[in-house]
């Protein structure tokens, strides 16, 4: 993968290897190599980590194992190199160690990664890329959302429903992910179709994530939060984020709000952290 065939008609000085007709990728300046990596690997839309970006179908994993395919990340093939959409382009990552490191740096520093904090822990697929790659991430979008069929508030004497996986279980990965972020966008969607008595329970569990992120986020990170000016969420956000952040409205947040709320005119009401 480090050699490319030279097109006919190019001057001889652009060829290497004694006129072998090959051009070595590593002969290019790093700036041009980064352009190639970005063209191959960087996506225009946020990478949705809850889908198939960082894993693939179980039957495909079994086929790879049966074929004894190289498992370059030692993750049982559940890594970006075997992603359904990226895999055709990621052979470059296995060319050599230098090319792999350069390409991974471009992939993770220039892409926006969207992580859904569902109770089913789909976001754990994202952590399969390993701490080294998590530290490369520069742009992160967190989405706190519970699907309607998972939303349930326990009654008296029942075990409380777990909406969000405790961050403490994956503290090392979360710490690596938050270090060095340039931008963090946090979108929160209270499950308003459920009974309002359950909203504080949902927010209380989310606050365990908020507090961890709020304490460890770097002051240089541009933090924007869309909490739809929901009372319980606003109070939790203000408690957890001591470092500067901007409360914003996003297209995704507004679409959810207007689809589920009965008081859409209340979306622009001021909260304490917006004053002064």
C-alpha angles and dihedrals in degrees: 000000000000092000127068128189113250115235117243115266098032115133115264092242088070091062126080137189095064097299094315091144092244130116117204115227091215090058088071119090113263091248091060093044089053089053089055092048091049093049091052103039114020114092125212093222126053112278106250102218095187093067128052102306096102101027137024141213116308091235090054091051090051091050092051090050092047090051089049090234115182110272096208097181099038088235098121087263092300096126138100092270090068098041114136093236101033101036096085088059102039100076083098089069090065096049095095139321095265095051091044093053093046094048094045089051090057094043095053101035097048102039127082112229121206115204120189114210097212125162088240088065097231088155089071087080087070092060091060088082088075135236095283092060093040088060089056094059113108104170122049134174117193119197119195107198136140118204115238094245090055096048112104133141115213118240126223112309094010127118111261116254113246110229100171131031110244109258090219089072090063101025095136092054093045091049092050091048095051096048113100098003115160096192134019121184116187119192117186126190118189109211094244093174087072124078112288091234087070097054095085089051091054092045092046091057092045089052090068087064093041093053093050092049094042093052096047104036113113119248089233092060115105101231121194122178130194108193095154088240088279109170099229093042095048091054092048093048092050091051095048104039109064092159120078117284137162122234107218143170117241130194091239093048094048092048090055093043097051092044095053110023125088094204106051093160089069095066096097099048114134123247132200097265091055094058124087 
